[in-house]
Amino acid sequence: MTLLDLIPTEIAHDIKVLCDYTCEGEYFNYEEWLEINDADEDGHIYQTSERIRNWINKEVPF
């Protein structure tokens, strides 16, 4: 079973657009966050958006 089996392509595309927007808008804040936190720490919205975006890029042929 793939992402396409679970989520319609239009919704997957919307998720990707949302993640792109979040990644672009939060990157500067993420760099500041890294100055205080360890890069291996998980907890910034940029990390979550990047992880989802990369997963969708592999699963959904846009």
Backbone torsions as a table, in degrees:
resi	resn	phi	psi	omega
1	MET	NA	135.8	179.9
2	THR	-115.5	175.4	177.3
3	LEU	-58.6	-37.4	-179.8
4	LEU	-63.0	-28.0	176.7
5	ASP	-72.0	-25.9	-174.4
6	LEU	-100.1	-36.4	-174.5
7	ILE	-125.6	130.5	176.4
8	PRO	-58.7	146.9	-177.4
9	THR	-55.1	-39.4	-179.4
10	GLU	-61.8	-41.7	179.0
11	ILE	-68.7	-42.1	177.6
12	ALA	-60.1	-40.1	177.7
13	HIS	-63.7	-42.6	178.1
14	ASP	-61.4	-40.1	177.6
15	ILE	-63.1	-43.0	179.0
16	LYS	-62.3	-44.0	178.7
17	VAL	-61.6	-43.7	178.5
18	LEU	-61.6	-42.7	178.5
19	CYS	-66.4	-41.0	176.7
20	ASP	-58.4	-47.2	-179.5
21	TYR	-61.3	-45.4	-179.5
22	THR	-65.2	-43.1	179.7
23	CYS	-61.4	-44.5	-179.7
24	GLU	-65.3	-41.8	-176.8
25	GLY	-76.2	-25.6	-174.1
26	GLU	-103.9	-3.1	-174.7
27	TYR	-60.9	-44.7	180.0
28	PHE	-61.0	-44.1	177.5
29	ASN	-63.2	-36.1	178.8
30	TYR	-64.9	-41.7	178.0
31	GLU	-60.8	-41.3	176.4
32	GLU	-65.0	-40.6	179.5
33	TRP	-61.3	-37.8	-179.9
34	LEU	-65.8	-27.3	178.2
35	GLU	-65.4	-26.8	-178.0
36	ILE	-99.3	-35.3	-174.0
37	ASN	-110.6	161.5	177.2
38	ASP	-74.7	141.8	-179.0
39	ALA	-61.5	-24.7	179.4
40	ASP	-80.6	-13.3	178.6
41	GLU	-70.4	140.1	177.2
42	ASP	-107.3	136.1	179.1
43	GLY	163.1	-4.7	178.9
44	HIS	-100.5	142.5	-177.8
45	ILE	-60.0	-29.7	177.7
46	TYR	-60.4	-44.3	-179.3
47	GLN	-61.4	-43.7	179.8
48	THR	-64.0	-45.9	-179.9
49	SER	-63.5	-42.0	179.5
50	GLU	-63.4	-42.9	180.0
51	ARG	-63.5	-44.8	178.8
52	ILE	-65.2	-45.0	-179.5
53	ARG	-59.7	-44.8	179.4
54	ASN	-64.3	-38.6	179.2
55	TRP	-66.3	-44.8	179.5
56	ILE	-64.6	-39.7	179.4
57	ASN	-59.6	-33.3	178.7
58	LYS	-76.7	-35.0	-171.1
59	GLU	-90.6	-31.2	-171.3
60	VAL	-115.4	120.8	179.1
61	PRO	-79.7	100.5	179.2
62	PHE	-90.0	NA	NA
